[in-house]
Amino acid sequence: MKSGKSIFIHPFLRSIVAASALVASLPALAQSFHNAPASSAALRDPYTGQQNAKAGQPLYRQSCAPCHGANAKGTGNIPSLASGATQAAKPGEIFWFITHGDVPNGMPAWASLPAQQRWQIVTYLEFLRGPDAARLTAAGNSENAASGAINAPPPTPPFTDFRFEKPGTIRKIAVQDLPAPFATQSAGNGPTIVPRPAGVWPQAPKGFKVQLYATGLDNPRLIRTAPNGDVFLAETSKGQIMVFRGTAADGKPETTSIFASGLNEPFGIAFYPPGPNPKWLYIGNTNAVVRFPYKNGDLTATGPAQHLANLPANGRGHTTRDIRFSPDGKTMFVSVGSGSNVNDPDTHPEEKDRADILAFNPDGSHMRIYAYGIRNPVGLAINPKTGQLWCSVNERDALGDNLVPDYITHVQKGGFYGWPWWYIGGHQDPRLEGKRPELRNKAIVPDVLLQPHNASLEMTFYEGKQFPKQYHGDIFAAEHGSWNRAIRAGYEVIRVPLHQTGHATGEYQDFLTGFVLPNGNAWGRPVGVTVAPDGSLLVTDDGSNSIWRVVYTGK
């Protein structure tokens, strides 16, 4: 149901969007569902019955699935409707939000839909909690999976889409390549996730081989290698951290263990102090940093989690929190994404300390802002050659297919990266025209501009010995995939060559592709990347709930 922007809206939505003047006049509760007024909780569905769930499914698929997904699990900055805040809300609050929307943040007002149809969508969302939901959703997905190949004109370089992603292809987007805002209409094109068809496999450059390392996971997200070579994985939705040890003859882990559970949307994983003998394992929950006692070889936590610091989290927007330590171990960096697409922090207090990289002492004390105006710095990494902090960023949506580029960049202390008033240097977001002119010349242009909306997530520097020498020190990053482009982009792993200098020159390379079928349905979505002890690259995929292993086999 999130598909639009303040000036242009997706053609289908534009005909039915009706921004309501009542929104400003109704009282809001700070803790209510999307600031729904208290009176909305008392609203009751006058059209009750199981038939409304079945009637609501095609309405959901037509109006909501393009953004929230066919299975309502969300994507990128678009929240899940099958879990989380929506499932905890009162039916009347959901009905109110569907009716009034939040147009500046991409959620249209659906007041022009007949009230019965709005209630049918609400009932369908409630139905997703039940045991029959998977069967009903699967039936809808099978219809989508049968559609034919996409027939659309090729993109204009340097912009591309999944149809033209190919391992080894070098790309470079420069500032002068950026189009004007709203050059194209904003699309709502969230992926339909389908099972991986027989014979379909990720594609890597010549000389590399892709193996299936682990399957049957539950929302595998960030992955990180411990100093002793064990591999730690955040299963974010399940609230747990897993450990994989070794690689057996069949390419699978030798040992698998659950290190800790009962966590709150864990994502970031870090070992402290830096070096070969850590004493703590740090976890970035969505609302806090916690740590467990840890020594090399621990497969399960030997003590309870210790709470170190609260993090900004109001139940909306980006929920990932990555953690890294400075090489000297004196500073803990934590990434905190925005709670919105383009809300002005000057007028939206819930954005305080968000869209920032925060810094703390290792014990969680002395919080300060290290860098700001970074809409969603999902993945953090320390450049081993320079010691600099780097990050991988999801930029804003709803300005058109080719705005605004996601990016990978080194992070300057005290640096301002534009959000929400400016982007990619001194380009003003027209939705905030005239605001904060004094920041224009402070907005930093990132090192590497990526395809807009491709949702760049975890990144890592390659320090292994298996790949050819020219890969040493380069960046690998997971591109989860777009929802805000007419033809999807991302859904791949990229390589950023640093040419053994530790510095980027703006180009990147398609490395691992093939996660989207010709009809546009996606079977896989890369999230995390890490280097295994043998020098292979491990890639998490929350579309197929797998981990892929990329090995180098020859010249």
N, C-alpha and C positions, 0 to 999 in steps of 0.2 A: 504493500500500500504506500510505500515511499517511492515516489517516482515523479520528480518535478523540480521546479525552482521558481523564483519569484517573478520572472519575466516570461520565459518559455516553459512549457510543460509538454511532456510526451504527447504526441497527437491524440492518442486515444483518451488520455486522461484530461487533456485540455478541454474537451467538449463537456466534461462533467464536473470539473473542479469548480467549486463555489466557495471562495474564501468568505468566512462568516464574520460579520462585524460584531457578532455577539461575543466572540472570544475575549475581546478586551474588556467587555463590561461584566463578565461573569467572575465571581471571586474564585481564587485558586487556593488549594492546600499544598503546602510545600512538599508533603510526603505522598500526595495522591498520584494516581497514574497519569503521567504527562500533564500534571496540574489541572486535572479534571475537578470541577467544583464539587463540593460535598453533596449537593443535591443529586448529582448524577449517579451516585452509588445506590440511590433508592429506586432508580428506573427499573422496570420489570418488562421482560419480553412478553408481549401479548400474543405471540405466535409460537407457543411452545410445542415440543414434539420432536421425535426422531427424524421425521421427514424434513425438518428444517436443516439438519446437518447435511443431508444428502442434497438438498436444494442449494445449500450454501457453498458446497464444494465447487461447482462450476463458476459461481460468482467469485469465489476466492481465486480460482485459477485465472480468471479473466482480468480481475482488477488488482489482485494483491501478489500473486505468484511471480509476476515479472521482476519484482524486487525482493520479496521475502522468500522466494523459492517454492518449488512445487510441494516440498515437504514441510514448509513453514519454518525451516531452521535458520533462516536469515543468511546473510553473507556480508563480509566486510563490516561497514558501519551500520548495516541494516540489522536490527535485532531479530532474534528468533521470536516467533509467535507461538511456537509449540512448547516453549518452556520459558522460565524466567518471569519478568515483570508482567507480561500479558496474561500468563496463566494464573498469576496471583491476584490480578485485578478483578473488580466486580464487573459483571456483564454490562451494567449501566455505564460504568466508566469507559469501557471499551467502545460501547455504542456512541458515547459522547465524543471520544477521540476520532473515531471513524467519521463522524458527522462534521467536526470542526477542523481536524487536521492540524498541521504545523507547516505551512507552505514554505517559509524561509529555510527550513531544514529538510525540505524535500517530501514531506508527507502531505498529499493533497487533501482538501476537504471534500467529503463524499456526500454532502447534503442533498445533491440532486438525485442520488439513488433513492428509490422508494424506501420508506422506513422498514417495510417488511424485508426487503433485500438486505438492508444493513443489519437487521436482527438475525437474518439467516447466516450472514458471515460471522457474526458474534457466536452463534450457536455452533457453527462449524469449528471455530477456534476452540470452544469449550470441548467439543467432541474429540479433539486431538489428544486429550488426556486419556481417553478410554482405550480398551484393548482392541477395538475394531478399527482404530484410526490408521494403523499401518496398512491394513488390507485395502481400505478405501483410497488412501493416498497412492498405494502401488498401482491401483487400477488407473488412476489419473496419469501417473508417470509413464505407464506403458503406452498410452496414447501419444504422449509427447515424444517418446523414444522412436516412434515409427516414422516421424517426419523426415523429409528428404534433405539433401545437401543444401546449404545456404547458397543462394545465387544473388550476389551483390557485387557492385564494382569494386575493384581493388582499392586499398587505401592509398593516399598520397604520401610518399616518403617525406620526412623520416618516420612518419607514423605508420603503424602496421596493425595487424590483427592475427588471430590464431591461425588463419589459413596460410599465412606466409612465414610463420615461425619455423625455423629450420636450424638444427644444431650447426654451430660454426659461423652463422651469419653475424657480421659485425654491424652495429647500429650506433648512431650518434644523433642526439637531439640537441640543438643549440637554442639559445634564447631567441634569436631572430626567427626561429621556425614557429614560434607560438602564434596561433591564430587569435583573432579578437574574441572576447567573451561572446557567447551565444552565436558563434558562427554556424554551429549546428544546434539542433534542439537537443535537450537533455533526455537521454534514454533511460528507461527502466528495463534492464535486461539481465536479471539475476539468473544464475545457471540452473538448469534442470540436471540434477545429479543422477546418473544411471549406473548400473553395474558395468564393470569393465567387460567388454565383449571378448569372446574367445579369440586369441591371436593378436589382440591389441596390447601394445607394450610401450613404455616410454622410449623415446629415441634420443641417443647420445651421439657425439661426434665420432668419426671413424677412429678406431683404436680403443674405444671404450665399450664396455659391456655393462648392461643393467640387469641386476638380480633382485628378486623379491626377498627381502631380509626378514620381515615380520608381517603377519596379517591378523585380522580379527581384533584389531585395536578399537578403542572407543575415543574418537575425537583426538587423535595424536597431534600435538602442536609443537611447541619448542623442544628441541633436542640438543643436548650438550654433553661433551666428553669430559669425564673426570681425569685428574692427573694420572691415575693408575690405568686408564684405558677403558673403564666401564662407561657405558653410555646411559645417560639419564634422560627420561622422556616425561613431559607433562601431558597427562590425559586430562585436559582442562575441564570438560563437561562432567567427567566422573569425579573430579576433585582429588586426583591421586598422582603420585610420581612413581614411575616404573624404572627399573634398572635392567639393562641387557649386558651380558658379559660374553665376550669371545665370538668367534664365528666357526661353526662346525663345518664338516666337509660338504654338507648340502647347502651351505651359504646362510643357514639360519643361526640364531643365537645359541650358544651353548647353555646359557643360564638366563632365566627371566625371573624377576622378583618385583614385588610391590614394596617400594621403600617407605612410602607414607600415604595415608588416605585421610579423608575428612577435611580436605583443604577447600578454600573458597576460590574457585576458578583459577587455579595455579597456572602460571605461564613461565616467568623468568626463573632461571636456575643458575646459581653461581657458587663457586668453591672459595673458601676463605681460610687462611690468608693465601694470596697468590703464590704459586710455586708448587713443588712436588708433594708437600705434606700438609694438606688442609686439615683444619680442625672443625670446620662448620660447613654445612650445606645451607645456603640461603635460597628461599623461595619467594617469588613475587606473586602473592595473592592479588586479587583485583582491588582489595581494600587495605592491604597491609603487607609489610615485609616481615617474614618470620624466618627463623633458622633452627636447624636441628644439629645436635652433636654429630660429627662425622669424622671418620678416618678412612684412609684408603682400604678398599675391600669390603666396606659395609654394604650389605645388600638390603638391609632393613634398618630403619631408624632405631638407635639405641636409647633414645630419650624423647620426651615430648617437645613439641614446637615451642620455641621461645619468641614471643611477640616483641618486635623491635620498633616498628614505626607504623603509624596510620598513613594511608595514602588516599588522595581524593577519589571518591567513588560515590556517585549519587544515583546509581542504578541505571544510568543512561549513557549512550555513546560507547566509546572504545573502552574495553575492559582489560586489555593485555598490559602487563607490567613486567618489563624485562629488567635484569640486574647485571651490572658489571662492576668490577673494582679497578681502580687506577693501578698501574704497574707497581707502585710503591705500597699499595694496600691501605693508603690513608683515606681514600675517598670511595664511597659507594654511590654509583650512578643508578638511577631508577627512571625508566621511561613511563610517562603518563600521558595518554592521548586525550584529545578534546572530548567533551560530552556532546558535541553537536557538529554540524557541517560548517556553519559560518556565524554562530552566535557571537556577538560583540562582548568580550569579557567586561568591558566598562559598564554594560547594562545587564549582564547576566552573571550574578555572583556565583552561580554554580560552576562557572568555568575557572574559578580561582585555583591556581597552581596546577591547572591542566594545560595540555598542549605544550608541555615543558619536559625537559630532562632535569630532574631534581638531583641534588647531591646531599649526602649525609655522611656523618662519621660512621665507621663500620658498626658501631653499637646502636645505630639508629638515631642518634642525637644530632643537633645542629643542622636541621633541614634548611637548604637554600636552593635557589634556582641557578642551575649551571648554564642553561641555554633555553630560549623561549620562542614562541611563535612557530612551533613545530607541531603541525596538526596531530599527527599520530606517529611518534617515533617507535615503531614496534620492536625492531631488532637493534640491539646494541652490540658493539664489538670494539676491542682494543687492537689497533694496528701494531703488530709485533715489531715492525721495523722502526716506527716513529714514536710509539707510545701514545698516539692520539686516540681519542674517543671518536668512533664513527657510529652512524645510525642509518637505518633503512626506514623510509617515511611514506605513509599514505597521505597524499594531499587531498584537497577538498573536491567535492562533486558539484554537479548541476550547472556547470558553465559551458557544457558542450562536450562532444566526443573527445576532443583533443586538448582540453584544459581540465585540470591543471596537471602537469606531469608529476608523477611520483618521483622520488629521488633517493639516492644514496650519497652521503656526504660525510666528511670529517666535521666535527662539531667544535666550534670556537667557544671558549669560555666567555660567557656574557653575550654570546651571539644571538641575534634576532633573525628569524627565518621567515617572517612575513605574516603568518596566520593571525587573525582572520582578515586583516585590512589589506595586506599586500601579498603578492606571490611571485616567486622566481625573480627576486630583485624588486624593482620599483613598478610593478604592475598592480594597479589597484583593483580590488574586487568591486565590481559595480554595485553589488548589493549593500556595500558600506561606503558608497561614494562620499568623499569629502571628510571622512573621519581619519584621525591620526596622521595628518600630513607630515608631522615631524619625524615619523618613522620611515618614510619612504626611502631615504638614502641609507638607512641602517639595515635594510633588508638584504640578507646575504644570498647570493646566487649559489645553489648547491653544486657539488663537484660533478655529479653524474645525473642527468635527467633521463628518466625512464618513460615508458609508455603511460599516458594518463590513465588513471583508474585501475591499473593492473594490480594494486594491493600488494606492495612489496613488504614482506614479513621478515623472517629471521635472516641474518647474514653472518658469514664467518670468513676468516682469512685462512687460505690454504697453506698449512705448514707441514703437510705430509711429504713423504718421500716417494710415493708410488707414481704419481702423475709426472709427465715430462717436466723438465726443469723450468720451462717458460711459464708454467702455472704457479710456481712457488711464490708465495706472498700475495697472490691474486684473491679477489673477493668472489665468493659464491653466495647468491641470494635467492630465496624462494619468492616467486611471484604468484600469489594465491589466485588471482584472476578477477576480472572486472565484473561489475554489475551495471555501471553507468555509461556503457558504450553500446551503440547500436549493434556492432559486431564485436564480440568479446575479444579481449586481449589479456595477456598474462598467461596463467595456467602453465607455468614453466619454471625452470631454474636457469638463472643467468650467471655469466662470469663477467667480472669487471677486471680487465687487465691493468695491473699496476706497473708492469715492465721492470720489476725488481727495484723500483725506486721508492715504493711506499706511497706514491702519489698517483691520483687518477688524472687522465687526460680527457675525460668526457664520454668515451665510447664504452659500450658493453656488448656482450656476445650471447646469442641464444646458445644454451648448453644442453638442457634436458627438456624435450618438448613432447607433444603427442597426447596430452591429457584431455583434449577436446575432440569429439567425433566430427565428421564432416557436416552433420546436421546442426552443430552448435551445442549439443548436449555434452556435458562434461562428466567424465568418469573419475577424474582425479584432480586434486587441488594441493600443490606443494605448499608447505607451511614452514618447516624447519630444516636446517642444514647443519651438519657437523662433520668433522673429519675423524674417522675411526683410527685406532692405533696402527693399523696396517697401511694407512694412507688412502683408503677408499673413502668415498663421500656417501654419507647416509642422508636420506631425504624423507621427511615425514609427509604424509599425504592424507588429509582428513576427508577427502572425497571417497577414496577406496578403503580408508582406515588401515593404511599399510605404512611400512617403511621400505624404501627402495635403497639398494646399494649399487653404487657406480664404481666400477673397477677399471683400471687401465690394463689392457692385455697385449698391446703391441704398437708399433710405430704407425 
